[in-house]
Amino acid sequence: MSDLNEVLEGWSPEPVSVTGTIDPWPGEAFAGALDRPLRLAHGDALPPMWHWFHLLDHPDRSALGDDGHPADGAFLPPVPDRRRMFAGARVRMHRPLRIGDEVTRRSSLEHVAVKRGRSGEMAFVTVRSEFLRGDELLLVEDQDIVYRSQPPGRPNASVAPDRVAAAPGGTGGTPTEPSADGSRVTLDTDAPLLFRVSALTYNTHRIHYDLPYCTDVEGYPGLVVHGPLLALLLLEVPRRTHPDRWVESFSFRLHNPVFSGARVIADGHVGEDGALALSASAEGGPVAVSGSAVLGAAPEARP
């Protein structure tokens, strides 16, 4: 039995539920961070995956660990010298979340697996979250997070291109073919953008804003661009080029980190299966994130 298997033996956190109202401000603020101003009115459908700005946990500051994340939490495994990486997610969107909705998020541990990568043993934790409006299921998200042990100051092996190659359900790091309809989306990253995304997601992980910690403790060469931001940039491709369509399902896998100061380029094309194949990378760099989106008819406006 491996060390991490021993640590994780018997770890079985209870499900967690939280309920809140979908407010327009977070979505409008994110749109402003992208320089794409947007006004959201009561009853408007929230763009796909923008639920990440809602129903957020807000632990006390005294409950945070050295890395800025909560020291303990419902789905944080008891890994010593824990370091966290967002690996990817799969989402099925049955109905849109709408401004003004009272929504409940029910989260539970779906799967735990210990695998060995270049940086040693890693625990892959999958958390399933269901979002409901009353008894109506709106979306289901399976989110994969990778945890490993890394004492402070040790060089970070996770900057290697294959850092999440062992993740369950992973896709390859092959870039998509450029689309012919001018759907390329670009985003220049900098510290203020990372600060705004951290604030909108209530993410206090220090790799996104604390440069000395980022380089000296976690071993990265610069501030790390949020994985969820890269995934959201993929969805800007259909949102801007197919505004009359709805994303029925979306999956993505993170392959390589992107660092502050890089220009991120996202593009996509329709594959043989009819899904929209997507990828994004820092300009001149390897693929950072790849994904697939299935588009359907736009949801009807609520009466």
N, C-alpha and C positions, 0 to 999 in steps of 0.2 A: 504493500500500500504506500502511495506517495505521501509526502509531507502535507500537501494541500488537501488530499483526500482525507487524511487524518483530521486536519483542522475543520473540514466541512462536514465531517460525519455527524449526523443528527441535526444539522442546521436546517430548520424548516419554519421560516417566518410565517406568521398569520397574514391573511389578506387584509388590505387596508382600503377604506372608502373615504372619499371626500366629496363634498357637494358645494357648488358655487354658481354664480351667474356669469354668463359670457358678456363681458363688457367691451365696448368698442375701442377703448384707449390703447390696450396693448397692440392690437393689430394696426391701428393707425400709426403708433410709434414705430413699429417695425417697418412699415411701408416708408416712413420718413427716413429711417436708417438706410434704406435702399435707394433713396432719392426718387421714390415712386409714390408721391402723396396719394392717400386714399381716405375717403370718408365712409364710415360704416354706420348705417342707420339700423334702428330696431327691426328685426326680422331678416336682415341681410345674412346670407350664408358666409361663414368664415372660410377663407381660402384653405385648401387642403394642407394639413399639418400645422396650421397656425394654432391648433389647440395646445401646442407646446408652450404658449404664453399664458395659459390659464390653469387654474386649479393647482397652483404650485405649492410645494412645501416651503415652510418658512421657519426653520429651527432657530432657537436662540443662538446668539453669537457665542455664548459660553459652551455650546454643544458642538462647535466646529473643531475639526482636527487640524493638524499642522498644515495639511494641504488645502485647507479652506472648505473641504467637504465636511458634512456631519461626521463626527467620530463614530457614531452609532446610528443605525436606521433600520427600517423594516426589511430592506432588501440589500443591505450592505453586508457582505460576507465577512466573517471574522478572520481575515487574512492579515498576518503580521506585516508591518511596514507596507500597508496597502497602497497600491497605485492603481488608478482607474483609467480605462480607455473605452470610449463609446465605439462599438464595432459596427452596428447597423440595426435595421428594424424592418418589419413587414407589417403593413397596415391595410385593413379592409374597411372602406368607408361606405356604410349602408345609407346613411342620411347625413346631411350637413349639420354641423353645429351652427346655430344662428344667434345673432346678437340679441340679448335679452333672455335667452334660454337659461333655465336652471338645470344644470347638468351634474350628474354624479359619475365620478371615476372610481371604478373598482379594480384594484390591482392585486395580483397574486403571483407567487413564484411558480413559473412554468417548468423550468429545467435548469439543472446545474451539471456542468461537465468539466473535468480537469484535463487539460491537454498540455503538451510540451512544445514550446516554440524556441526561437533563437535566444530569447531572454530568460529561458527556463520554464518552469511550470506556470500555467495560467488557468484561472478559474473563469469559465464562460457562464454567465448568469443571464437567463432569459426571464424577463418579467412581462406578464400579460396584463394589459389594462383595457377594460371595457368602459366605454362612455355611453351613458344612458340619459335620455330625457323622459323621466317617469319610468315606465316599463319598456319604452322604445329604445332598442339598441341602435346607436348612431355609428360607432366605429369600434374596431378591435385593433389593438397595437401590440405586437410582440417586439420587445426591445432587448437587444443583446449588448451586455456590458462585459468587458474583460477586466479581470483583476489579477494582479501579480504582486509578489513581494519584491520591494526594491529599497534597501536602506538608503538614507539620504546621502547624496554625493556620488552615488554610483552612476557611471555613464548609462544613458537610456538607450537600450537596444531597440526600443520600439520605433525608432526612426528608420529602421530597415524596411525596404519595400514589402517584405512578406510578413509584417508584424501581426497580421490577423488572418493569415492564410489558413489557419486551422479552425477558424470560426465556423460554427454549424450553419449550413445553408449559404456559405459565402459565394460570391460571384468573382470572376476573374477581374484583373485590373486592365482589361483591354479597353482603350478609348472607343467611344462611339464614332461612327463616320459622321463628318460634318453634314448638317442638314442643308437642303437646297432652298429652304424658305426663309433664310435670314434669321433663324431662331437663336443664334448665339447670344448668350447673356454673359456680361462681364461685371466684375465687382472688384474695386480696388480696396484692399484691406489696410487698416491702420489701427493704432491703439484706441482712438475714440470709438471706432466701430465695434471693436471687441468689448469695450466697456459697456456700450449700449446693449449689445446682445446679452452680456452677462447680467445686466440689470433687468432686462425684459424676461429672462428665464430664471431669475433669482439664483444664478449659478456663481458660487463664490470660489470655485476651483482656481487656485492661484496661477496656474499655467497660462491663464488668459489675460492677466493684468500685472503680475508681479514678476518683473524680468529677472532680478537676482535669484529669486526662488526657482523660477523656470529653468535657468541655466545651471545654477550651482547645486540644486537639490535633485531636480528631475532630469537634468542632463540634456535638455533641448537647446538648440542654437538660438531660439527666439521665442516670443510669445506665440502661443498656439491658437490658430483660428478654430473656433468651435466646430465640432463635427456636425451638430444639428444645423448650423448655418450653411455648411456645404450642402447638406441634404435639401434644405429649403431653397438653395440656389438652383438645384436641379429642377425643382417644381416651378421655378420662375419661367422655364422654357415653355411648358404647356399653358401656364397662366397668361403669358404674354402673346403667344402665337395662336392659342385656341381658347379665347375667352368665353366662347359659347359651349365649351365642353366641361365635363366634371371628371375629376380623378377618382375612379372607383376603387383602385388599389394601387399601392406604391410599396416598393421594396428597395432597399439600398444597402450597400456595404462600403465601409471606409477602408481604404488601402494604405494611404500615406498621409502623414500630417502636412498641413500647410501653415506657414509662419507669417506673422504680421509684416506687412509691406509688400506682399505678393499680390499680383493681379490674378484673380481666379476667373477662369473661363469655363462656362458650362455650355453644352450642346447636346443635340439628340437627333434621332431619326427613327422612323417607324420600321420595326424589324419584321421578319418573316411571320412571326406569330401575331402581328397586328398591334403589339404593345409598343410603347415609346421607349426606346433604349436611350439612356442618359448617362453622361459622365461629365466630370469637372476636374480640373487640375490647375495648379499654379502655372502661370505662363512659362513655358519652356521646361516644366517639370513632369514627373510621372503622374499617372492617374491618381487622384486623391480620393474620389468617391465615384462609384458606378451605381446605377439603379435602373428600375423598370417601372413604368406607369401604364395602367390600363385606363383609357378614357371612355366615358359614356356621355349620355345626354345630360345637359345641365339640369340641376334640380329645379322643380317648380317653385315659384315664389309662394311664400305662405300667404293664405288669404288674410 
